[in-house]
Every structure is written in C-alpha cells, then in structure tokens.
C-alpha cells in the first residue's frame, strides 16, 4: 500500500505497517513516544508518523487503512469518474 507520511514529504510503498516504541535515552525502561513505521518491499523501515501515545499511533494506521479502502479510483487523466 502507498502511504503519505505524516509530514507530507514522503510517499512510501509499504509492505507492512506497524507501531514501534521510542525508548528514553536515559532510562530504557521508559517509553517517550511511538513511531508508526512502514516496511518497504526492499526491507527498509521508514517512519511514517510520530505519536505521543500508542492509541494515536494505532488510529493513524486505521485511518490510513480506511482511506486506502474507501477512495474511488481515478480515471480519465485525473478526473474522478462519477458513474
């Protein structure tokens, strides 16, 4: 699936999307945030979004999945066909 990153600078073709905790540098037992990461077809991990809590990171993934599954296809050189 192709996903636009949260900052709008990257359009990434992801094979899978997951949530990764961001550890505090001073105390590795603390989590200071979460990253939504997309794994490309070549195996490289790209950060799609950074969130403060795990629920908002999961919501980012759910919203991306909803947007992918509900958009109408684009036909005729960029004109959306309303047939």
Rosetta silent file (secondary structure, phi, psi, omega in degrees, C-alpha in Angstrom):
SEQUENCE: XXXXXXXXXXXXXXXXXXXXXXXXXXXXXXXXXXXXXXXXXXXXXXXXXXXXXXXXXXXXXXXXXXXXXXXXXXXXXXXXXXX
SCORE:     score description
SCORE:     0.000 S_00000001
   1 L     0.000  144.759 -179.966    0.000    0.000    0.000 S_00000001
   2 E   -98.509  124.246 -175.828    1.205    3.502   -0.760 S_00000001
   3 E  -126.969  136.789  173.911    1.060    5.850    2.249 S_00000001
   4 E   -85.648  132.721 -179.396    1.894    9.540    2.562 S_00000001
   5 L   -66.469  163.700 -176.078    3.979   10.298    5.645 S_00000001
   6 L   -60.185  -35.617 -179.792    2.598   12.475    8.421 S_00000001
   7 L   -85.695   -4.090  176.447    4.725   15.472    7.412 S_00000001
   8 L    77.708   12.822 -177.165    3.732   15.090    3.740 S_00000001
   9 L   -98.616  -15.739 -176.417    7.313   14.761    2.483 S_00000001
  10 L  -129.342  134.417  170.767    7.414   11.021    1.702 S_00000001
  11 E  -112.471  112.517 -167.895    5.166    8.788   -0.351 S_00000001
  12 E  -118.373  131.258  174.944    6.131    5.253    0.651 S_00000001
  13 E   -88.437  103.402 -173.033    5.157    1.910   -0.880 S_00000001
  14 E  -100.871  138.136  171.680    4.820   -0.230    2.257 S_00000001
  15 E   -85.855  -32.788  177.105    4.588   -3.991    2.511 S_00000001
  16 E  -150.727  155.552 -179.937    3.624   -3.734    6.189 S_00000001
  17 E  -130.328  135.465 -178.394    2.913   -1.013    8.752 S_00000001
  18 E  -149.417  168.375  179.577    3.489   -1.339   12.499 S_00000001
  19 E  -103.140  132.636  179.419    3.913    0.629   15.744 S_00000001
  20 E  -125.020  129.897  177.430    7.347    0.856   17.362 S_00000001
  21 E   -72.344  146.841  174.931    8.003    2.340   20.830 S_00000001
  22 E  -104.690  115.504 -176.952   10.599    5.105   21.168 S_00000001
  23 E   -80.428  149.387  173.670   12.720    4.482   24.278 S_00000001
  24 L   -72.610  135.466 -176.557   14.024    7.230   26.526 S_00000001
  25 L   -66.657  -32.518 -177.792   17.799    7.590   26.087 S_00000001
  26 L   -83.468  -37.985 -178.917   18.465    7.916   29.817 S_00000001
  27 L  -128.934  103.704 -174.716   16.110    5.212   31.096 S_00000001
  28 L   -69.440   -9.360  176.190   15.492    2.399   28.623 S_00000001
  29 L   -82.302  -13.056 -179.869   12.540    1.146   30.683 S_00000001
  30 L   -97.895  143.108  175.822   10.573    4.309   29.849 S_00000001
  31 E  -108.408  123.353 -177.748    8.780    4.897   26.571 S_00000001
  32 E   -99.063   -5.227  178.169    8.677    8.548   25.492 S_00000001
  33 E   174.633 -174.883 -179.223    6.566    8.080   22.356 S_00000001
  34 E  -136.150  146.094  175.269    5.647    5.822   19.463 S_00000001
  35 E  -113.910  139.459  168.871    6.541    5.718   15.786 S_00000001
  36 E   -94.038  119.967 -173.110    4.367    4.373   13.011 S_00000001
  37 E  -118.102  137.484  174.476    6.812    2.574   10.741 S_00000001
  38 E  -110.970  133.065  177.904    6.312    1.229    7.241 S_00000001
  39 E   -96.121  121.175 -178.581    8.472   -1.584    5.920 S_00000001
  40 E   -76.487  173.435 -179.537    9.201   -1.163    2.206 S_00000001
  41 L   -66.710  -20.887  178.273    9.382   -4.004   -0.284 S_00000001
  42 L   -89.164   -3.067  178.610   13.180   -3.928   -0.013 S_00000001
  43 L    96.188    0.033  179.419   13.058   -4.395    3.779 S_00000001
  44 L   -81.580  137.536  177.739   13.919   -0.819    4.729 S_00000001
  45 E   -93.613  130.072  178.583   11.950    0.737    7.599 S_00000001
  46 E  -121.981  134.958  177.731   10.635    4.281    7.074 S_00000001
  47 E   -77.262  124.647  178.534    8.998    6.411    9.765 S_00000001
  48 E   -94.525  -38.180 -178.674    5.509    7.471    8.696 S_00000001
  49 E  -157.383  155.241  173.534    4.434    9.336   11.843 S_00000001
  50 E  -119.392  131.157 -174.727    5.489   10.045   15.412 S_00000001
  51 E  -127.787  156.864  179.566    2.835    9.941   18.138 S_00000001
  52 L   -79.170  -33.585 -178.876    2.721   10.647   21.864 S_00000001
  53 L  -134.110  164.949 -174.788    0.738    7.538   22.800 S_00000001
  54 H   -67.579  -34.347 -179.332    0.085    4.087   21.406 S_00000001
  55 H   -64.940  -40.642  178.836   -3.619    4.693   20.768 S_00000001
  56 H   -69.900  -30.323  175.170   -2.975    7.650   18.455 S_00000001
  57 H   -67.267  -41.614  177.039   -0.377    5.574   16.575 S_00000001
  58 H   -66.431  -37.453  176.953   -2.937    2.802   16.097 S_00000001
  59 H   -62.953  -37.001  177.222   -5.506    5.393   14.981 S_00000001
  60 H   -59.646  -44.227  179.583   -3.037    6.639   12.348 S_00000001
  61 H   -66.034  -43.425  179.481   -2.807    3.116   10.913 S_00000001
  62 H   -63.514  -41.028  177.951   -6.596    2.649   10.987 S_00000001
  63 H   -65.276  -39.140  176.938   -7.175    5.985    9.244 S_00000001
  64 H   -63.178  -42.292  179.141   -4.625    5.104    6.573 S_00000001
  65 H   -65.511  -40.446  177.993   -6.338    1.746    6.002 S_00000001
  66 H   -64.443  -42.876 -179.602   -9.761    3.401    5.784 S_00000001
  67 H   -64.600  -37.554  179.220   -8.510    5.993    3.304 S_00000001
  68 H   -68.169  -41.026 -174.100   -6.944    3.329    1.107 S_00000001
  69 H   -82.650  -15.946 -176.267  -10.042    1.128    1.080 S_00000001
  70 H  -107.525  -10.115  179.609  -12.641    3.901    0.562 S_00000001
  71 L   -71.179  137.543  176.482  -11.118    6.118   -2.127 S_00000001
  72 L   -74.409  148.108  176.828  -12.731    5.867   -5.523 S_00000001
  73 L   -67.696  151.949  179.914  -10.398    5.014   -8.397 S_00000001
  74 L  -101.587  127.690 -178.949   -9.239    7.882  -10.604 S_00000001
  75 E  -122.748  168.673  170.098   -9.959    7.573  -14.323 S_00000001
  76 L    56.868   56.384  173.604   -9.557    9.690  -17.469 S_00000001
  77 L    63.251   38.145  175.500   -6.330   11.534  -16.766 S_00000001
  78 L    98.813   -4.138  177.582   -7.041   12.548  -13.196 S_00000001
  79 E   -90.064  124.690 -178.423  -10.768   13.287  -13.487 S_00000001
  80 L   -73.713  118.765 -177.914  -12.729   11.293  -10.938 S_00000001
  81 L   -79.332  118.340  178.090  -15.438    9.384  -12.793 S_00000001
  82 L  -105.506   77.421 -173.081  -18.798    9.637  -11.026 S_00000001
  83 L   -87.393    0.000    0.000  -20.677    6.988  -12.980 S_00000001
